[in-house]
Amino acid sequence: MLETHSWKDQVAMITGGADGLGFALAKRLTALGVHVVALDRNSELIARAKKELGETSRGLVTDVTDPAAVKKSVDAVVAEFGRIDILVNSAGMTGQTNIKSHEVSLEDFDRVFALNVRACLITFQAVAPHMLERDYGRVLHIASIAGKDGNAGMLAYSSSKAAVIGMTKVQGKEYAETGIRVNALAPAVVRTAMVEALPPEQVKYMTDKIPMKRAVARWKNLPKLRLLLFLPEMDSPPALRLTSPADGRSIEVGRWKVEGGRWKVEGREQLRPQLAVPSRVEKFRF
């Protein structure tokens, strides 16, 4: 199990941290003693998040596609806490779905990339200098299995998540000789508000590819049920391990896939001989 003392008083910024996967992770990190700052452009969700996360955490209404807004929020966090140890990019959208590529509007395609990809770079560029100054940081980009497999009917979303995976590999290599670790988490279908808004045909297409033929339980229930992407051998979720001050140094340039009925750790490269990089595929049922 993760040691609480290794997390206490760390500072984490989570985009999309007021709902879905981002909020679930925010609650888990808060329980471990982390000062969580949730960013979201929805003021009502931010108000709820601030109430549930408690006095040690913060919620900032922020449009993460706006570099000036992101810089303002990052500056505010650094001014209050003195640093940012963890950055999680969880904000995202699907855009138009259940249509073929020739039917996708360029406006929608650009809008999806602005949030799913460009915002990840905007936040990274705002936070990375502070991490480099302290030679320490943990960055987790939330990708998707769609970025690896390519889901028919989801051109913009699948392409954007593939770009996130590519960005992660580049950044992981670029900062491998520093104390910053960059990884991506690629879940399959999770019952979040974003998924519930999809056409039933699109959801069926995605869940049919999962061995258990169903989506993972709702994120808001996972911490309570102790099912938040658990690693079989550690009782700790990959989302936590990939941001962990204890474990991050042994995991480089990685993409973690999580699917109902199995999970995979793959795609890493050992850039520093003295760092052990595990390589295995394990089965796990949610």
N, C-alpha and C positions, 0 to 999 in steps of 0.2 A: 504494500500500500504506500502511496505517496506520503512522505513525511511533511507534516504541516509546517514545521519550522523552516523548511527550505523555501517556502512560498511567502511566509509572513512579511508583510510590508513591501512586497514587490508591487509595481505599478503596471497595470495592463490597460491598454486602449483597445476597445473592440468596436469595429464598425458594424452596423446592423445589430448592435448589442442590446437592443430593447425588445427583440422578438426572435422567435425561432431558435436556430442553432446558436446564434450569437448570445442570446439571452440565457439559454441553458448553460453555456460555458461561463457566462458572467456569474451566474449563481454558484457554480461549482468553484470558481476561483475565489469568489468572495468568502465562501465557506472555508477556504484554505488560508484565509488571512490576507488575500491580495486586495489592494485598492484598485477597484475596477472603474474605468471611465467608459461608459457606453455612449456611442455616437449613433444618432439616428435623426432623420429629418422630420419624423413624426413626433410632434410635441406631446401628444397624449400617451404614446408608448413610452417616451422618455420619462414622463411624470410617473407612470406605473413602475417603470424599472427603478427609478430613484427610491420609490417607496419600498419596493420589495428587496432591493439590494442593501438598504440600510445606510447608516451615517458614514461608514468608512468608504463608500463608493460614490461616484458622481454620474450624472447623465447630462449630456450636452446636445442640444438641438443643432445638428450640423449636416449640411449638404456635402457629402464626401466627394462629389464630382466637382466641387468648387475649390481650387487650390487656396484661395484667400481664406475661405471659411475653415478649411482644414488647418491651415497654419495658425489661425486664431485659436482654435481649440487646442492644438498641440502646445502652443505657447502658454495657454492658460494652465494646462496640466503640468508642464515643466515648472511654471512659476509657483504652483502650489505644492507639488510633490518633489520637485528637484530633478526628476528623471522620468523616463518611460522604459520599463524593462521588457515589456511584452506588447507586441502589436498583432492583433488578429483581424484580418480582413474578411468579414462575414456578410457584409451588405451585398445584396444581389437581386436580380430579377430574371424572369424567364423570357419576357417579351412575347411576341406572337408565337403560337404553337399550333400543332396539328395542321400545318400547311406545308406545302412543298417550297423548295428554295426559290423557284421563279415567282412565287406569290408573296415573298417577304418584302416588306417595304424597307427602303434604305434608311428611312427615318427611325424605324423601330430597331433595325440592326445597329445603327449608330448609338441609339439610346441604351441598348443592352451593353454594348462595349464600353460606353462611358462609365457605367456603374460597375460592371463586373470586372473590367480590366483596368481602364484608365484610373479609376478611383484607387485601386490597389497600388498603382505606381505613385499617385499623388500622396497618399498617406505614408508610403514607404519613404519617399523623398523628404517628407516633412519630419519623420521620426528618426530615420537612419543617422543623420548628423549627431543627434543627441546620444544614440547608442554607440557610435564610433568614438565619441568623446570619452566615454567610460569603458570602451572596449568590451561591451557586453550588450546582448540583446537576443530576443527570441521572436521570430516573425513566423506567423502561420497564415497562409492564404487558404481560404476555403474554396476548393475547386469542385469538381463533380466527376462521377464516373462517366458522365456524358462527354466530358472533355477527352476521355480516352477512347470510348466506344463510338461516340457520335450517334445521338438519338435522332432518327428520322422524324421530321416534323418540328424539330427544334434547332434550326440552323444557327440562329444568333446565339442562343444559350450554349449549345455544344461547342461552337467555335470560340466563344469567349472563355469558356472553362479550359479549353485546350490551350488558349493563350496564357491563362493563369498558370497552368502547369509548366509551360515553356518559360515564363517569367521566373518561376520558382527555381528552376534548374539553373538559369543564368545567374540569379542573385545568390543562390547557394554556392556556386563556384566563385563568384566575384568576391565574396566576403568570407570564404573558407579560412583564410589566414588571419582572421580577426576573431573576436569573441562573439560575433553575431552568427546565429544559425537561422536559416530560412527553409521552411518546409511547407508542403501543401497537403491538405486532407481532402480526399475525393470520395464522399459518401454516395450511396445509391439513392433510392427514393425514401424520403423521410416525410412523415405527415406534418408538415408545417403549413402555415397559411398560404405560402407561395404555391405549394403543391396542390392544396385543396382548391385553388383558384383555376387550376388547369382543366381543360376538357377531359371528361372521363375516358375518352378514347386514347388520349395521350398518356394518361396515368396507367391505363391497362397495358399499353405498349411497353412502358418502362418496367412495370412490375412483372410482366411476363418473362423478362430476362433474368429475374432474381430467382434463385433456387427455391425459396419459400413462397414465391408467387404473391408477395404482399410487401407493402411498405413497412419500414421500421416504425415502431411506436412513436407517438407524438413526442417531440423534444421536451415539452414542458413536463412530461411524466418521467423521463429517463433518469434524472438525478434521484428522484424519490425511489424508483424501482432499481437503482444501481445498475442500469443498463446503458449508460452513456459511453458507447464505443469501448467497452472494457477489453483490455488485453488479457488473454487467458492466464498468463503467468504472473501478472503484477497487480490485478485488481485496480488498474488505472487506465483511463481512456487515452487513446492516441492523441486526442486534442490537448490533453493535459501533458502527456509526455513530450510532445513536440514543442511545448512552451516551458517545460520544466527547467529550473536552474540546475537540477542535478543531472538530468539525462540528456539535455540538448546537445552537449558536446560530442556525444557518440553517434549522433544521427545527422547525416549530411546529405544535402541535395536529394531530398526524399519526396515520394508521393505515396500516401497511404490510401488504399482503396478499402471501403467498408461497404459490404453488401449483405443482405439478409441471407444467412446460411454460410457465409464465408467472409474472411477479410484477408487482405494481402498487403504486404510491405514490399515495395519494389522500387526500382528505378534509381537507387542511390549509387553514388560513386565514391570510393575511398580516395580522398584527395590528400590526406595526411596519414602516412603510414602508422603513426603512433596511436591513431584513433580507431578503435574497433567499430566496425559497421556490421550489424547483424544482417543476415540474408536468409530469409525463410518464408514459407507460406504456411499459414495455420488455418484450420477450419474453426469456425465459431458460430454458434446459433444464437440469434437474438431472442 
